[in-house]
Amino acid sequence: MQRCGEVIGIEGNSATVRVKMANSCSPECENYGLCKKHEEDIVAINSVGAKVGDRVKLETPDGPLLLYAFITFIIPLFLCLLLAGAAWCITESAIAAMIGGAVGLALSAVVVFKTDRKLKKTEKPSVITEIEE
C-alpha cells in the first residue's frame, strides 16, 4: 500500500509523516468533517534522508496488512462458530450454542487487541521509498 504525505518530524533514522486519510464522506453529507480526523501521523523508516517539510511516498508491505485482516475478520468468525458448534454438540441446546458463540467473540476480541498491541510495538508500518518533487 502506498500513501503520500509530508514529513513533520525527524528522530534518528525515523521520520514522522502526516498523511491524509481516505475519506468516504462527501461535502454534501450532513455530518461531513465530524466523523473522524482526516489526517494521521505515521512513524516510518527514513531510508532516503528526508527532511522536515519534504513530500514523500510511504510504502507498507502487503504481508502485514493481510495478517491484520485475517486476525481482525477470520479469527473472530472461526472462534464464534467453533465454540457455538462445540456447545451445540455437547448440550444440543440453542441457548448454550449462543453463549458459546458469544464467548468465542469475546475471546477473539482479546486476541485481536493483544495482537494489535504487540504488532504496533514491534514493527514500523512504512518505509519512505521516494521523495516527490
C-alpha positions as CSV (number, residue, x, y, z in Angstrom):
1,M,0.0,0.0,0.0
2,Q,1.3,3.4,-0.9
3,R,0.4,6.8,0.6
4,C,1.8,10.3,0.2
5,G,2.4,12.8,3.0
6,E,4.6,15.5,4.5
7,V,7.5,14.9,6.9
8,I,6.7,16.8,10.1
9,G,9.5,15.4,12.3
10,I,12.8,13.5,12.3
11,E,14.2,11.4,15.1
12,G,17.3,9.3,14.3
13,N,16.6,7.1,11.3
14,S,12.8,7.6,11.7
15,A,10.5,10.2,10.3
16,T,7.0,11.2,11.3
17,V,4.9,11.7,8.2
18,R,1.5,13.3,8.2
19,V,-0.8,11.7,5.6
20,K,-4.3,12.4,4.6
21,M,-6.7,9.6,5.5
22,A,-9.1,8.2,2.9
23,N,-12.5,9.9,3.3
24,S,-15.7,8.2,2.2
25,C,-17.8,11.2,3.1
26,S,-18.7,13.9,0.6
27,P,-19.2,17.6,1.4
28,E,-22.9,17.0,0.9
29,C,-23.0,14.7,4.0
30,E,-24.8,16.5,6.9
31,N,-22.1,15.2,9.3
32,Y,-19.1,16.0,7.0
33,G,-16.0,16.6,9.0
34,L,-17.4,15.3,12.3
35,C,-16.8,11.5,11.7
36,K,-13.0,11.2,12.3
37,K,-9.9,13.1,11.9
38,H,-8.8,13.4,8.3
39,E,-5.0,13.2,8.9
40,E,-2.8,10.6,10.5
41,D,0.8,10.7,11.7
42,I,2.8,7.7,10.8
43,V,6.3,6.9,12.0
44,A,8.3,5.5,9.2
45,I,11.9,4.4,8.5
46,N,13.6,7.3,6.8
47,S,15.7,5.4,4.2
48,V,16.1,8.3,1.8
49,G,17.2,11.0,4.2
50,A,14.0,13.1,4.0
51,K,14.0,16.4,5.9
52,V,11.1,18.2,7.7
53,G,8.7,19.7,5.1
54,D,9.6,17.2,2.3
55,R,6.7,15.5,0.5
56,V,7.3,11.7,0.5
57,K,5.7,8.5,-0.6
58,L,5.3,5.8,2.1
59,E,5.2,2.1,1.2
60,T,3.8,-0.5,3.5
61,P,4.3,-4.2,2.7
62,D,1.1,-6.1,1.9
63,G,2.0,-9.1,4.1
64,P,1.3,-7.4,7.5
65,L,-1.9,-5.9,6.1
66,L,-3.1,-9.3,5.1
67,L,-2.2,-10.7,8.5
68,Y,-4.1,-7.8,10.2
69,A,-7.1,-8.5,8.0
70,F,-7.0,-12.2,8.9
71,I,-6.7,-11.6,12.6
72,T,-9.5,-9.0,12.5
73,F,-12.1,-10.8,10.4
74,I,-11.4,-14.5,10.1
75,I,-10.3,-15.4,13.7
76,P,-13.5,-13.9,15.3
77,L,-15.7,-15.8,12.9
78,F,-13.8,-19.0,13.4
79,L,-13.9,-18.8,17.2
80,C,-17.5,-17.9,17.3
81,L,-18.6,-20.8,15.0
82,L,-16.2,-23.3,16.7
83,L,-17.4,-22.6,20.2
84,A,-21.1,-22.3,19.2
85,G,-20.8,-25.7,17.4
86,A,-19.0,-27.3,20.3
87,A,-21.6,-26.1,22.7
88,W,-24.4,-27.4,20.4
89,C,-22.7,-30.8,20.1
90,I,-22.2,-31.2,23.8
91,T,-25.6,-29.9,25.1
92,E,-27.9,-29.8,22.0
93,S,-29.2,-26.5,23.3
94,A,-29.6,-23.4,21.2
95,I,-29.0,-21.2,24.3
96,A,-25.7,-23.0,25.0
97,A,-24.7,-22.5,21.3
98,M,-25.5,-18.8,21.6
99,I,-23.5,-18.5,24.8
100,G,-20.6,-20.4,23.2
101,G,-20.7,-18.1,20.2
102,A,-20.6,-15.0,22.5
103,V,-17.7,-16.5,24.4
104,G,-15.9,-17.1,21.1
105,L,-16.4,-13.5,20.1
106,A,-15.2,-12.3,23.5
107,L,-12.1,-14.4,23.2
108,S,-11.4,-13.2,19.6
109,A,-11.7,-9.6,20.8
110,V,-8.9,-10.3,23.4
111,V,-6.8,-12.0,20.7
112,V,-7.3,-9.0,18.3
113,F,-6.4,-6.4,20.9
114,K,-3.4,-8.2,22.2
115,T,-2.0,-9.0,18.7
116,D,-2.6,-5.4,17.7
117,R,-0.7,-4.0,20.7
118,K,2.2,-6.5,20.1
119,L,2.5,-5.7,16.4
120,K,2.4,-1.9,17.0
121,K,5.4,-2.3,19.3
122,T,7.5,-4.5,17.0
123,E,7.0,-3.1,13.5
124,K,7.5,0.2,11.8
125,P,4.5,0.4,9.5
126,S,6.0,2.1,6.5
127,V,9.2,2.8,4.6
128,I,9.9,6.0,2.8
129,T,10.7,4.9,-0.7
130,E,10.7,8.1,-2.8
131,I,10.8,11.8,-2.4
132,E,8.3,13.6,-4.6
133,E,9.4,16.8,-6.3
